[in-house]
Amino acid sequence: LKSYFSNYGRTETEVAAPGGDRMQVPSTPDANGRILSTVVGGKWGYKQGTSMASPHAAGVVALIRSAHPGWSAQRVVASLMHDADRLACPTGTYDPDGTGTWTANCDGGKTGRGFYGAGLIDALDAVK
């Protein structure tokens, strides 16, 4: 599912990456679904947001570049998007915090959806 803090819209989202959320599937060990990350002082802490999703995407790009060093930037982006796992728009009203006060509409077709863009990045498929 799209996290409550995520941007959305067909012109906003290219791909999706895990960013931590209590509704995340599969769930994380943290009760709020946050992602374990390094924090200042060489310690660990649970975080969420684009600060967690961006490193996932950057890591997949690094893996693609490692597997295909001759590819252009455009080819790397094309692979990232083409090999993403397509995610259907959720059905019903989107109410991420359960209060009934905020909703978002997920629109789009087979090639791009308002919540997920081309889909959830897939490292294994992207480096094949």
N, C-alpha and C positions, 0 to 999 in steps of 0.2 A: 504494500500500500504506500501511497504518497504520504510522506510525513507532514505534519501540520505546519512545519516551518519551511517547506519546500516551495519554490516557485512552480508555477504550472501554466500551461497554455501551449498550443501547438507552435507558437513562435518563440517560446521561452526554453523549452526542454529538448536537448539533442539526444541524450541518453540518461539512464538512471544508474545510480550506484548506491550501495548500502551506506546510510548515514546515521543510523541508530534511531529507533523509535519503539515505544512500548508495544506497537501493533506489528512489529517486524516479524517476518516469517523467513527462515526459522528464527526463533527467539534467541536472545543472548542471555548469558548468566545474570546480567543486571536486570533488576525488576522493572526498570523503565526502558529496557531495550537498548541502552546506550552501548557504545563500542569501546573496548579497552584500548587505551592509547598511552603513549608516554606523556608525561607532564614535566614542568619545570623542576629541576633538582634531581633528575634521573629517576623519577618515581613513575608509578602507573596510576591512571585514573580513568573513569568512565566518562565519555564525552558523546555529544551528538551534534549533527548539523552538517553543513557543506564542508566544514573543516575535517569531517570524517569521510565524506563521500569523495571529495576531490582527490585525496591520496589513493583511494581505490582505483579511480580512473587513471591517474598518473602512473600507478604501478602497472596497470594493464597495458598502457601505451609503452612503458619501458620494456615489458615482456615482448610486445610486438616488435619493437625496434631491435631487440636482442635476437629474436628469431629471424627477422628479415631486415638486416642492416642496410640493404640497398633501396628499400622502399622510400618513396617520397612522403612528405608530411600528409599530402592529400590521400595517398594510398593507406597510410596508417589510420587516418580518420575514417576512411571508407570501411576498413576492416573492423574497427571498433564498432561502427554503427551496423554494418551488415551482419556481424556475428553476435550481436546482442540478442538476448532471449526476449521475444515479444511478450508483452504483458497486456492483457485485455483491460479495458476500463472497468472499474468496479461497478456493480449494479447498485441501484438505489441512491439515496442521498449520502454524500460524503460528509461525515461529522467526526473528525479525528479526535476531538477531546471529549465527545459524548455529551456536550452541553446543549446541543440543538441550536446553537447561536451562530455557527459558521458552517458554510457548505462551499464546495467547489465543484464545478462541472468538468468532467473528463470527456473531451471530444476527440475525434480523430478516426482514421481508418486503419488499414492494414500496415501502412508504412510509417505512421507516426501518431502517437496519442498524446493528449494534452498533459497527462501526468508523467508519462514515461518516455516520451520521444520514441526513438527507435527500439527501446527496450532496456532491460537490465544488462549491463556489461558482463561478458562471459570470457574470462581470461583463457580458458582452455581452447575454446573454439577460435578465439582471435589469433592465437599463435600457430594454428595448424596451417 
